[in-house]
Amino acid sequence: MRRRVLRVLGLWLLSSIVWALGHAAEAIQKSFDLPADAIEKSLKRFAVQSGLQVLFPTDAVAGVQTQSVRGEMTSRQALDRML
């Protein structure tokens, strides 16, 4: 139970950081092609494709799988769909 709470808090923190970093560029749509994968790999791909720097605690997201994301959208929309 505690690990699950830490994961949720870690994902919330990650989402908040990405939102804060990308808020100014939020309206810009980009092309994303992110396959479903372990979150560590997906976040690295997301960072490359979005042009944003993403920092996250690896222990808080260990074992989390993401959804695939494909298409034109904002970075925030891609992150929301991925998580």
N, C-alpha and C positions, 0 to 999 in steps of 0.2 A: 504494500500500500504506500509506504513512504517513497519507494523508487518511482512509483507512478505519479505521485504528487510532485516530486522533483522533476520528472520529465515534463509534466504539464507546465510547471513554472519555467523550466528551461525553454520550452517552445514558445511560451508567452513572451519571455524576455527576448528571445531571438526575433520574434515577429515585431516587437516594439523597436528593437534596434534597427532592423531593416527599414521599418516604416520611417523612423526618424532620419536615417541616412538618405533615404530615397524620396522623401516628401517633396522636395523641390522638383524632382524629375518625374513625379508620379503620373502626370498626364501623358508622358511620352510612352507610346506603345512600342514594344519590341517583339521580336520573334523568339519564342521559347520552344525548345525540344528537350524535355527532361523526362527520361524514362523513370518508371517506378523503381526505387532502389533503396538501399540503406541511406538514412538521412545524411550521414556524413558525406557520402558521395554526391547526393543530390544537392546539398547546400554548396558544395564546391562548384558544381556545374552551374547552379543558379547564379553564383557570384560572377563567374566568367561571362555568362550570357546576359546578365543584367547590368554588368559594369559596376556593381556595388561591392563593397568590402563587407563580408559577413563574418562575425565573430560568434562563437557558441561554445558552451562547455560540453566537451565530448561525453563525459560521464552522464550528463543529464539527458542526452539524446540516444544513448547506446541502445541498440535493439529496435529503434523506431524505423518503420518503413514509410516511404512517401508514395503518393499517387503520381501517375504520369501527368505531365503538362505539355501540351502542344498547341501552338497557335500564336496569334498576335494579341498581346495584352500588356497591361502595365506590370511593373515589377511586383506591386502589391497583390494584384490579381493572381499572378503566377504563384507567389508564395502562399496565398490563401488556398489555392487549388492543390498545391503540392502537399500542404499539411492537412 
